[in-house]
């Protein structure tokens, strides 16, 4: 019997009613039976990145983040775009992964859920650039724009309920999990 892969899910938003976080929760549901989905929810607890602090002993939340990355077979991100780029708090999370070995050659994909006409192109480009510095293996076919209107999210359950939106999310998940490891 083959062990199912571990998938780390990360929302780039700190907002409580975030559509991006709803997408992450939906991906966790869709992964059932295909992957062990682990959602990272400590972004707000990460200290500001300072290279002087990237030494032993590391801050506890950084240790936890890096351990989750190290134990994952693949990482799937959903992040908003702020002011044409990545949100500062999410960029801070990524800064803690630059230079580490945990993410090197790890399969990574992302979903931009923006309904804006630009489709969060700035965040998409910035994420590709930053992940290039981390050594992550970007799976291009799993780095996509899937517009998720707010009314597609069930406010009670906090997940994407609309079947027409869930289907492409499941496709991204399948693509990332099916990608050949480096």
N, C-alpha and C positions, 0 to 999 in steps of 0.2 A: 504494500500500500504506500502510495506517495503522500508525503506530508503536504498539506495545503500551505501556500505561501503566506507570509505575513505582510500586510499592506499598512503602511503608516499614512494616515490621513491628516492633513493640516489645513486649517482655515487661516487665511491671512487677515481676518477681521476680528476685532475685539468687540464689536457691537453686538448686543444681546440678541436682537432680532435680525441678524445678518442673513441675507440670502446666501452668501458664500458658506456660512456655517450650516445653513439648511441643506445645501448641496452636499457638504461633507457628511452630515447625518444620513442623508439619502444614500450616498455611496456606501456607507457602513451597512445599511440595510441590504443594498443590492449585492454586496460582497458575500453575504451569508452563503455558506456552502462552497464558495469559490476561493475565499481567502479569509485569514484571520485579520479582521480590520481592527486597528488600534488608532484611536483618535488622540492627537496631541492637543491638550487644552491649557498648556502652561505659558503661552506666549506673553501674557500680561505680567507674569512673574519673572521673566528673564531680566537680568540686569542689563543696563546699557553696555554695549560692547566697548571694551577698552582693551587693546592688545596687551597692556600691562597686566590685565587680570586673566589673560588666557594662559595661565600657568597653574601648576598644582599648588595648593588644592583649588580646584575649580569651584565656582559657585554651584550649589546643589542643583538648581534648576537646569544649568548647562549640562551637568553630568547626566541628569535624567533625559534631556533632549538628545544628547549624543548617544546614550544607550538605546533609546527607541530607534534612532536612525540606524545604528549598528545592527540591531536585531531584525530590521525590516528587510524584506526581499525587494520591495518597491515602495515608492513614495508618490502619493497623489495629492496635489495642492489645489485649493480653490481660493483665489485672492481677489479682492477688489482693486480698483485703480483709484489712486488719490492724486490729484494735481498732475495727471499724466504719467504716473509712475507707480511704484509699489508703496504701500503704506509704510511709514517709518518703523512701526513696531514689527512688521513682518520682515522688513529689510534687516532689522536688528537680529531677528532669529537667524536669518541666512548668514549674517556676518559671523555668528558663532560657529557656523559650519565651514567657513573658508579656512583652508589650511589643515583641517582635520581629516583623518583617514576614513571616518565612518561613512561619509556620503560618496567617496570616490568609487566610480564605476557602479553606483547604485542606480537602477532604473527609476527615472522620475518623469512624471507627466503632470499636467495641470489643466484646469478648466477655468476659463474666464467666463463668468456668468453674466456679465454686463449686458444690459439691453440698450446701452448708448450706441449711437451710430458708428462710433469708432471701434466698438467691440473690445474696449480696454487694450488697444494695440500698444500703448505705452507700457503698461504693466507686463504684457506678453513679452515685449522686446527686452525690458529690464530683467525679467525673470530668466530669460534665456541667457543674457549676459552674465548675471550673477552666478547662475548654476554652472556656467562654463568655468568660472573661477574655482568652484568647489570641486570640480572633477566628476560631477554627476553625469550619468549617461542619460541624456534627454531622449526620450522616445517621441520623436516628432509627431507620429500619428496619434499620440495620447496627450498632445499639448495643443488644445483646441479651444475655440470659442463656442459655448453653448448658451445662448441667451436664456435667462431664467427670469421671467416677469414675476414681480412680487405676488401677484394673484395665483401663481402656480404653486405657491408654498401654502400648505395647510397650517394656519396659525396655531391651532391646538397641538398638533403633533410636531411641528417645527421641521417638517420634511417636504420635499417636492412631491406633490400629489398628482400632478398632471401627467398622464401617461405619455403624451407627446414630448415631454421634456425628460421624463425618466428614461426613455428608450435611448437617446443619445448619451446620457450619463452612463448607462450600463455598457454602451459600446466603448466608451473611453476606458472604463474599468477592464473590460475584456481585452482590449488592445494592450493596455499596460501590463496586465498579468500574463498575457500570451507572448510578450516580447522576449526575445532571446537575451539572456544575461550576457554581460560583456565577458 
